[in-house]
């Protein structure tokens, strides 16, 4: 691991910790040349299915694209980066459980749409406005009514 301060390649691990799901290892390292400390994260790389886009193109899964979209939807909202990472982890678990080599990108989009109201309702509306390609205000209002109706049904069932 290259030191981010002096580019030296030799360092030692000072501390290692697993996250709560035991899926990411956080390591504190110390450079043997400049003695600066830095943190690295290790994540198990799994083979996830290829996404099949609407136009038929195939694209490798990109966690960073999902997180960028979620961050944009959650901009100026009280949603922590940990919550966004947890949401992305849940989507990746679904991808692993899908059990096929390819998956339509629309399926993943629907998974995101299903989970977003639990993360943040405003983020859901923002994401839906881009994902659903609303043609006019009436389509937007229909989506809001669906969200409110499902919220009412969930509160009635408690």
C-alpha positions in Angstrom: 0.0 0.0 0.0 1.5 3.3 -1.1 1.7 6.1 1.5 -0.6 9.0 0.5 1.9 11.5 2.0 5.3 10.3 0.6 4.5 7.5 -1.8 6.7 5.1 0.1 5.5 1.5 -0.3 6.4 0.1 3.2 4.0 0.5 6.0 2.7 -1.4 9.0 -0.8 -2.1 10.2 -1.5 -0.4 13.5 -5.1 -1.4 14.0 -7.7 -3.5 12.2 -11.5 -3.5 12.7 -14.5 -5.1 11.0 -17.7 -3.2 10.3 -20.9 -4.4 11.9 -21.7 -6.8 9.0 -18.1 -8.1 8.9 -18.0 -7.2 5.2 -15.4 -4.4 5.4 -12.1 -4.3 7.2 -10.8 -0.9 8.3 -7.0 -0.7 8.8 -5.0 2.0 10.3 -1.5 2.0 8.8 1.7 3.8 9.6 4.2 4.6 6.9 7.7 3.3 7.8 9.4 6.2 6.0 7.5 9.4 7.1 5.6 7.9 10.1 2.3 9.4 8.9 -0.8 7.4 9.6 -3.6 6.7 7.1 -6.7 4.5 6.8 -7.5 1.9 4.2 -10.7 -0.1 3.7 -10.8 -3.7 2.3 -14.0 -5.1 0.8 -14.5 -8.6 -0.5 -14.8 -8.4 -4.3 -17.6 -10.6 -5.5 -18.8 -11.3 -9.0 -22.0 -9.4 -9.4 -24.3 -9.9 -12.5 -23.9 -7.6 -15.5 -26.5 -5.0 -15.9 -28.5 -5.1 -19.2 -29.5 -1.6 -20.1 -32.8 -0.7 -21.9 -31.0 -0.4 -25.2 -29.4 -3.8 -24.8 -25.9 -2.7 -23.8 -24.3 -4.7 -21.0 -22.4 -2.9 -18.3 -20.6 -4.1 -15.2 -22.1 -3.2 -11.8 -20.7 0.1 -10.5 -21.3 0.7 -6.8 -19.9 4.3 -7.2 -22.7 5.1 -9.7 -25.4 4.0 -7.3 -23.8 6.0 -4.4 -23.4 9.1 -6.6 -27.1 8.9 -7.5 -28.1 8.4 -3.9 -25.9 11.3 -2.8 -27.5 13.5 -5.4 -31.0 12.5 -4.3 -30.1 13.0 -0.6 -28.3 16.4 -1.2 -29.0 18.8 1.6 -31.0 16.2 3.5 -30.2 14.7 6.9 -29.0 11.4 5.5 -25.5 10.2 6.7 -23.0 8.6 4.4 -23.2 5.5 6.6 -26.9 5.2 5.7 -26.2 5.6 2.0 -23.4 2.9 2.2 -25.8 0.6 4.1 -28.5 1.2 1.4 -25.9 0.4 -1.4 -24.9 -2.8 0.6 -28.5 -3.9 0.6 -28.8 -3.5 -3.1 -25.5 -5.4 -3.6 -26.8 -8.2 -1.4 -29.9 -8.4 -3.6 -27.7 -8.6 -6.7 -25.7 -11.5 -5.1 -28.9 -13.3 -4.3 -30.4 -12.8 -7.7 -28.5 -15.8 -8.9 -28.1 -14.9 -12.6 -25.2 -13.7 -14.7 -27.2 -10.8 -16.0 -30.0 -8.6 -14.6 -32.1 -5.9 -16.3 -31.1 -2.5 -15.0 -34.8 -1.7 -14.5 -35.0 -4.4 -11.8 -32.2 -2.7 -9.9 -33.9 0.7 -10.4 -37.1 -0.7 -8.9 -35.2 -2.1 -5.9 -33.8 1.4 -5.3 -37.3 2.9 -5.7 -38.7 0.4 -3.2 -36.1 1.1 -0.6 -35.7 4.9 -0.9 -38.9 5.9 1.0 -37.4 4.2 4.1 -34.1 6.1 3.6 -35.7 9.6 2.9 -39.0 10.5 1.3 -37.6 13.7 -0.3 -34.7 11.6 -1.8 -37.3 9.2 -3.1 -39.2 12.0 -4.9 -36.0 13.4 -6.3 -34.8 10.0 -7.5 -38.2 9.1 -8.9 -38.4 12.4 -10.9 -35.2 11.4 -12.8 -35.8 7.6 -12.9 -39.5 7.7 -14.0 -38.9 10.5 -16.6 -42.1 12.4 -15.7 -43.6 14.0 -18.8 -45.7 16.5 -16.8 -46.7 17.6 -13.4 -49.7 15.2 -13.3 -47.4 12.2 -13.5 -45.3 13.7 -10.7 -48.4 14.2 -8.6 -49.5 10.6 -9.2 -46.2 9.4 -7.9 -46.5 11.6 -4.8 -50.0 10.3 -4.2 -48.7 6.7 -4.4 -46.0 7.5 -1.9 -48.6 9.2 0.5 -51.0 6.3 0.1 -48.4 3.7 0.9 -47.3 5.8 3.9 -50.9 6.0 5.1 -51.3 2.2 4.7 -48.2 1.5 6.6 -49.3 3.7 9.5 -52.7 2.1 9.5 -51.2 -1.3 9.7 -49.1 -0.5 12.8 
